[in-house]
């Protein structure tokens, strides 16, 4: 019995020391915490969604989820063969060309009216605190920080491991002029030695004038945050990037709700919306959109075009890896939306509405 309790004590101490590593970040403190406490979205020590948002749907529970995981029908959550994608050379692009390059999951590079933007980059090969779990599908980790040019803006939508990667943002630091993120997330970045003067940190419904006709708006999302067992100390957000000529919606992670319609009305529609479609499950449908809701959100946002992300790199849910794109393209046979589904690494001129995108996922075993 003494040996048993000693082993338990050693295990607890090991976990405690492990979670003291810098990659776990830091909870907001000092002046930032005082600002957070004044936010209308922060109550009882945590940020809250606009509408009631349970982590799990009413018709499920953690024991049921565990049972499905252990004994449910097994599906192929990862491709059986390595991808063979070609990457775009980002450093030698025409800086005045408006374009989009997807890096898998929710990481992507944008050029908009001369500005270079990187969103939620994860280049370390996995999306978890330990390297042997949630590994990137073979052939998807095309990009490294060495491939990234000097950036005008690094945008971080929230602090989950598949959106905020310690190793990646640390190595990007010399290339970033400004970071744009939600209230509270900057505590991690400053802990990782980012200059506070280079960080634009916004609460929902706040905006910031970037100068010369460029502006950033922080809008709502329906999700949660946290890099440890403690949740919702920083806000999760979507962003609207506005140039003198264009409006881009950067959706981050979000379950479906009426905020899409509110944002669409507020901003008068978008040239392109980038929305999550993948790593969903009806058991957690309030915090991740289902494919059937994707085009409803697109229409509510009043977006001319839509790009689907949050798929094809990490297995975070129980669905087949290619299901998100299969379902969307099938649904779009009736919806007739301008759906953009490029390969990872492919350069996209999203304003070219004549281009037909191949169903590249069909070339791999599912």
C-alpha positions as CSV (number, residue, x, y, z in Angstrom):
1,X,0.0,0.0,0.0
2,X,2.8,2.4,0.8
3,X,4.5,1.7,-2.5
4,X,1.2,2.3,-4.3
5,X,0.7,5.7,-2.7
6,X,4.3,6.5,-3.4
7,X,3.9,5.7,-7.1
8,X,0.7,7.9,-7.2
9,X,2.6,10.8,-5.6
10,X,5.5,10.4,-8.1
11,X,2.9,10.4,-11.0
12,X,1.2,13.6,-9.7
13,X,4.6,15.3,-9.2
14,X,5.6,14.3,-12.7
15,X,2.4,15.7,-14.2
16,X,2.9,18.9,-12.2
17,X,6.5,19.4,-13.4
18,X,5.5,18.5,-17.0
19,X,2.8,21.1,-17.1
20,X,5.3,23.8,-15.9
21,X,6.9,23.8,-19.3
22,X,6.8,27.0,-21.2
23,X,4.7,25.6,-24.1
24,X,1.6,25.4,-21.8
25,X,1.7,29.2,-21.6
26,X,0.5,31.3,-18.8
27,X,-2.8,32.5,-17.4
28,X,-3.6,36.2,-17.6
29,X,-2.4,38.3,-14.7
30,X,-1.7,41.9,-13.7
31,X,-3.2,44.7,-15.8
32,X,-4.3,42.2,-18.4
33,X,-6.4,40.4,-15.8
34,X,-7.9,43.6,-14.6
35,X,-8.9,44.4,-18.2
36,X,-10.4,41.0,-18.6
37,X,-12.5,41.4,-15.4
38,X,-14.1,44.5,-16.9
39,X,-15.2,42.6,-20.0
40,X,-18.9,42.1,-20.3
41,X,-18.2,38.5,-21.5
42,X,-16.2,37.5,-18.4
43,X,-18.2,36.3,-15.5
44,X,-17.5,34.1,-12.5
45,X,-13.8,33.8,-13.4
46,X,-14.3,32.7,-17.0
47,X,-15.2,34.0,-20.5
48,X,-18.6,32.9,-21.6
49,X,-20.3,32.4,-25.0
50,X,-23.0,34.8,-26.0
51,X,-25.6,32.0,-25.9
52,X,-25.6,28.9,-23.6
53,X,-23.0,26.5,-25.0
54,X,-22.5,23.2,-23.3
55,X,-19.2,21.3,-24.2
56,X,-21.3,18.2,-24.8
57,X,-24.7,18.0,-26.3
58,X,-27.7,17.2,-24.0
59,X,-28.1,13.7,-25.5
60,X,-24.6,12.5,-24.6
61,X,-22.1,12.2,-21.8
62,X,-18.4,11.5,-21.2
63,X,-19.0,7.8,-20.4
64,X,-21.0,7.5,-23.7
65,X,-18.2,9.2,-25.6
66,X,-15.6,6.9,-24.1
67,X,-17.7,3.8,-25.0
68,X,-18.0,5.0,-28.6
69,X,-14.2,5.6,-28.7
70,X,-13.4,2.1,-27.3
71,X,-16.1,0.0,-28.8
72,X,-17.9,2.0,-31.5
73,X,-17.6,1.5,-35.3
74,X,-14.0,2.1,-36.4
75,X,-13.5,4.5,-39.3
76,X,-10.4,5.5,-41.1
77,X,-9.6,8.8,-39.4
78,X,-6.2,9.1,-41.3
79,X,-5.4,8.5,-44.9
80,X,-3.8,5.1,-45.6
81,X,-1.0,6.7,-47.9
82,X,1.1,9.7,-47.6
83,X,0.0,12.9,-49.4
84,X,2.3,14.2,-52.2
85,X,1.5,18.0,-52.3
86,X,3.6,20.7,-53.9
87,X,4.2,23.8,-51.8
88,X,4.1,27.4,-53.1
89,X,7.3,29.4,-52.6
90,X,5.9,32.1,-50.3
91,X,9.0,34.2,-50.3
92,X,9.0,34.8,-54.0
93,X,5.4,35.7,-54.6
94,X,4.4,39.0,-56.1
95,X,3.6,41.0,-52.9
96,X,0.8,42.8,-54.6
97,X,-1.0,39.7,-55.6
98,X,-4.2,38.8,-53.6
99,X,-4.0,35.1,-52.7
100,X,-4.5,32.3,-50.2
101,X,-2.3,29.3,-49.4
102,X,-3.6,26.6,-47.2
103,X,-1.2,24.8,-44.9
104,X,-3.6,22.1,-43.7
105,X,-6.1,22.2,-40.8
106,X,-6.6,25.9,-39.8
107,X,-3.2,27.3,-40.8
108,X,-3.1,29.5,-43.9
109,X,-1.3,32.4,-45.5
110,X,-3.0,35.4,-47.0
111,X,-1.9,38.4,-49.1
112,X,-4.5,41.1,-49.2
113,X,-3.8,44.5,-50.9
114,X,-0.1,44.3,-50.2
115,X,-0.4,42.9,-46.6
116,X,1.1,39.6,-45.7
117,X,-0.9,37.6,-43.1
118,X,-0.5,34.3,-41.4
119,X,-3.3,32.7,-39.4
120,X,-3.0,30.0,-36.7
121,X,0.2,28.4,-37.9
122,X,1.0,24.9,-36.6
123,X,4.3,23.6,-38.2
124,X,5.7,21.4,-35.4
125,X,4.2,18.1,-36.7
126,X,1.6,17.6,-34.0
127,X,-1.2,19.5,-32.3
128,X,-0.8,18.5,-28.6
129,X,1.5,19.0,-25.7
130,X,3.3,15.7,-26.5
131,X,4.9,14.9,-29.8
132,X,3.6,11.3,-30.1
133,X,-0.1,12.3,-30.2
134,X,-2.3,14.2,-32.7
135,X,0.4,13.9,-35.3
136,X,0.1,15.5,-38.7
137,X,-0.9,13.2,-41.5
138,X,2.1,12.1,-43.5
139,X,2.8,14.7,-46.3
140,X,0.8,17.5,-44.8
141,X,3.5,19.3,-42.9
142,X,4.9,21.0,-45.9
143,X,5.8,24.3,-44.3
144,X,8.3,25.4,-41.7
145,X,8.9,28.8,-40.2
146,X,11.9,29.1,-42.6
147,X,9.4,29.2,-45.5
148,X,7.5,32.2,-44.2
149,X,8.3,35.7,-45.4
150,X,8.3,38.8,-43.3
151,X,4.7,39.2,-42.0
152,X,2.7,42.3,-41.5
153,X,0.2,40.4,-39.2
154,X,0.2,37.1,-37.4
155,X,-3.4,36.3,-36.4
156,X,-4.2,33.8,-33.6
157,X,-7.9,33.1,-33.2
158,X,-7.6,31.2,-29.8
159,X,-5.1,29.3,-27.7
160,X,-5.9,25.6,-28.5
161,X,-3.0,23.4,-29.4
162,X,-4.2,23.0,-33.0
163,X,-4.2,26.8,-33.5
164,X,-1.5,28.2,-31.3
165,X,1.8,26.2,-31.5
166,X,4.6,27.1,-29.1
167,X,7.5,26.1,-31.3
168,X,6.0,27.7,-34.4
169,X,5.2,31.1,-32.9
170,X,8.5,31.2,-31.1
171,X,10.5,30.7,-34.3
172,X,8.3,33.2,-36.2
173,X,8.9,36.0,-33.7
174,X,11.7,37.8,-35.7
175,X,9.4,37.9,-38.8
176,X,6.3,39.3,-37.2
177,X,5.6,43.0,-37.3
178,X,2.2,42.8,-35.4
179,X,0.2,40.0,-33.7
180,X,-3.6,40.2,-33.6
181,X,-5.4,38.0,-31.1
182,X,-8.2,37.8,-28.6
183,X,-8.2,39.2,-25.1
184,X,-6.1,37.0,-22.8
185,X,-4.2,35.1,-25.4
186,X,-1.4,37.7,-25.4
187,X,-0.4,36.5,-22.0
188,X,1.0,33.3,-23.6
189,X,2.8,35.4,-26.3
190,X,4.4,37.8,-23.9
191,X,5.5,34.8,-21.7
192,X,7.2,33.5,-24.9
193,X,9.0,36.9,-25.2
194,X,6.9,38.7,-27.8
195,X,7.1,42.4,-27.5
196,X,3.9,43.7,-25.9
197,X,4.1,46.8,-28.2
198,X,3.7,44.5,-31.2
199,X,0.5,42.8,-29.9
200,X,-3.0,44.0,-30.8
201,X,-5.3,42.3,-28.2
202,X,-9.1,42.7,-28.7
203,X,-12.2,41.7,-26.9
204,X,-15.4,40.8,-28.8
205,X,-16.9,43.8,-30.7
206,X,-13.6,45.8,-30.4
207,X,-11.7,47.0,-33.5
208,X,-8.4,48.5,-34.3
209,X,-7.4,50.9,-37.0
210,X,-4.3,49.5,-38.7
211,X,-3.8,52.6,-40.8
212,X,-4.0,53.5,-44.5
213,X,-7.6,52.1,-44.8
214,X,-6.9,48.8,-43.1
215,X,-8.9,47.7,-40.1
216,X,-9.3,44.6,-37.9
217,X,-12.5,43.7,-36.1
218,X,-12.7,41.1,-33.3
219,X,-16.0,39.2,-33.5
220,X,-17.7,36.4,-31.6
221,X,-17.4,32.7,-32.1
222,X,-19.1,29.8,-30.3
223,X,-16.3,27.7,-28.8
224,X,-14.0,27.7,-25.8
225,X,-10.3,28.1,-24.9
226,X,-7.5,26.6,-22.7
227,X,-4.2,24.9,-23.0
228,X,-4.4,23.0,-19.7
229,X,-7.3,21.7,-17.5
230,X,-8.3,25.3,-16.8
231,X,-10.6,26.7,-19.5
232,X,-11.9,30.0,-20.8
233,X,-9.3,32.4,-19.3
234,X,-8.7,33.8,-22.7
235,X,-11.3,34.6,-25.4
236,X,-11.9,32.6,-28.6
237,X,-12.6,34.9,-31.6
238,X,-13.3,35.3,-35.2
239,X,-11.9,38.3,-37.1
240,X,-12.8,40.6,-39.9
241,X,-9.8,41.9,-41.9
242,X,-10.8,44.9,-43.9
243,X,-8.7,46.6,-46.5
244,X,-9.6,49.6,-48.6
245,X,-11.2,47.3,-51.2
246,X,-12.0,44.0,-49.5
247,X,-13.4,42.3,-46.5
248,X,-12.3,38.9,-45.3
249,X,-13.9,36.8,-42.6
250,X,-11.5,34.6,-40.5
251,X,-13.8,32.3,-38.7
252,X,-11.5,30.4,-36.3
253,X,-13.4,27.6,-34.5
254,X,-17.1,27.9,-33.9
255,X,-20.3,26.0,-33.5
256,X,-23.3,27.3,-35.5
257,X,-25.3,30.1,-33.9
258,X,-27.0,33.4,-34.8
259,X,-23.7,35.3,-34.6
260,X,-23.0,34.5,-38.3
261,X,-26.1,36.4,-39.3
262,X,-25.3,39.3,-36.9
263,X,-21.7,39.6,-38.3
264,X,-22.9,39.5,-41.9
265,X,-25.4,42.3,-41.3
266,X,-22.9,44.4,-39.3
267,X,-20.2,44.2,-42.0
268,X,-22.4,44.2,-45.1
269,X,-21.1,40.8,-46.4
270,X,-17.7,39.5,-47.3
271,X,-15.6,38.9,-50.4
272,X,-14.5,35.6,-48.9
273,X,-15.2,33.7,-45.6
274,X,-12.9,31.1,-44.2
275,X,-14.9,28.6,-42.1
276,X,-14.1,25.4,-40.2
277,X,-15.4,22.1,-41.6
278,X,-13.9,19.1,-39.9
279,X,-13.2,17.5,-36.5
280,X,-16.9,17.7,-35.8
281,X,-19.2,15.3,-34.0
282,X,-22.9,15.6,-33.2
283,X,-22.0,15.0,-29.6
284,X,-20.1,18.3,-29.5
285,X,-22.2,20.1,-32.1
286,X,-22.4,23.3,-30.1
287,X,-18.6,24.0,-30.3
288,X,-17.9,22.8,-33.9
289,X,-20.1,23.2,-37.0
290,X,-21.5,20.2,-38.8
291,X,-21.3,20.1,-42.6
292,X,-25.1,20.7,-42.9
293,X,-24.6,24.1,-41.1
294,X,-21.6,25.2,-43.2
295,X,-23.5,26.8,-46.1
296,X,-26.2,28.2,-43.8
297,X,-23.3,30.1,-42.0
298,X,-22.0,31.2,-45.4
299,X,-25.3,32.6,-46.5
300,X,-25.8,34.3,-43.1
301,X,-22.5,35.9,-43.5
302,X,-23.5,37.0,-47.0
303,X,-20.1,35.9,-48.4
304,X,-19.5,35.7,-52.1
305,X,-17.0,32.8,-51.6
306,X,-16.2,30.4,-48.9
307,X,-13.1,28.3,-48.1
308,X,-13.3,25.2,-45.9
309,X,-10.5,24.6,-43.3
310,X,-10.0,22.6,-40.1
311,X,-9.6,19.3,-41.9
312,X,-7.1,17.0,-43.7
313,X,-4.1,17.3,-41.3
314,X,-5.0,16.2,-37.8
315,X,-7.5,13.6,-36.5
316,X,-9.4,15.2,-33.6
317,X,-12.8,13.5,-34.2
318,X,-14.2,10.1,-35.1
319,X,-15.2,10.8,-38.7
320,X,-13.3,9.5,-41.8
321,X,-10.5,11.9,-42.7
322,X,-12.1,12.8,-46.1
323,X,-15.7,13.0,-44.9
324,X,-15.7,16.8,-44.4
325,X,-14.8,17.7,-48.0
326,X,-16.9,14.8,-49.4
327,X,-20.0,16.0,-47.5
328,X,-19.4,19.7,-48.4
329,X,-19.0,19.1,-52.1
330,X,-22.1,16.9,-52.1
331,X,-24.2,19.5,-50.3
332,X,-22.9,22.1,-52.7
333,X,-24.5,20.3,-55.6
334,X,-27.7,21.8,-54.3
335,X,-26.4,25.0,-52.7
336,X,-24.4,26.2,-55.7
337,X,-22.1,28.3,-53.5
338,X,-18.6,29.4,-54.6
339,X,-16.8,26.8,-52.6
340,X,-13.0,26.8,-52.7
341,X,-11.3,23.5,-51.8
342,X,-7.6,23.7,-52.8
343,X,-4.8,21.2,-52.0
344,X,-2.4,22.0,-49.2
345,X,0.3,24.2,-50.5
346,X,-1.6,25.3,-53.6
347,X,-1.7,29.0,-54.5
348,X,-5.3,30.3,-54.8
349,X,-6.4,33.5,-56.4
350,X,-9.8,33.4,-54.6
351,X,-11.2,36.2,-56.8
352,X,-10.9,33.9,-59.9
353,X,-14.4,32.6,-59.9
354,X,-13.9,30.6,-63.1
355,X,-11.4,28.1,-61.6
356,X,-12.7,24.6,-61.0
357,X,-11.1,22.9,-58.0
358,X,-10.5,19.2,-58.3
359,X,-11.7,16.7,-55.7
360,X,-8.1,15.9,-54.7
361,X,-9.2,13.8,-51.7
362,X,-10.7,11.2,-54.0
363,X,-7.2,10.2,-55.1
364,X,-6.4,8.8,-51.7
365,X,-7.9,5.7,-50.0
366,X,-10.6,6.5,-47.5
